[in-house]
Amino acid sequence: MSDRDRDALIEAALTAYRDRDRDGRLVPPPAWWDLPPDALDDLFEAQLLARDVERRTDPDGMSGTARAVLGRIGGEMTR
């Protein structure tokens, strides 16, 4: 896999959005399955950075992940 392909897969898997299966469980993005094992640590670091940027730009200081979790706790069924 080229570095360009690897970086594209990491970028595709960065989002906080997660699909759900028919039972409502979160599933990893399709790009995650295509990443080589050694790229998963790089993806994790990129996700930490992305969530930090989200928090710093959000008026309430929350990441997309935090909003999704709070929405689920509050009974709001968000995707």
Buried (B, 14 or more C-beta within 10 A) or exposed (E): EEEEEBEBBBEBBBEBEBEEEEEEEEEEBEBBEBBEEEBEEBBEEBBEEBBEEBBEEEEEEBBBBBBBBEEEEEEEEEE
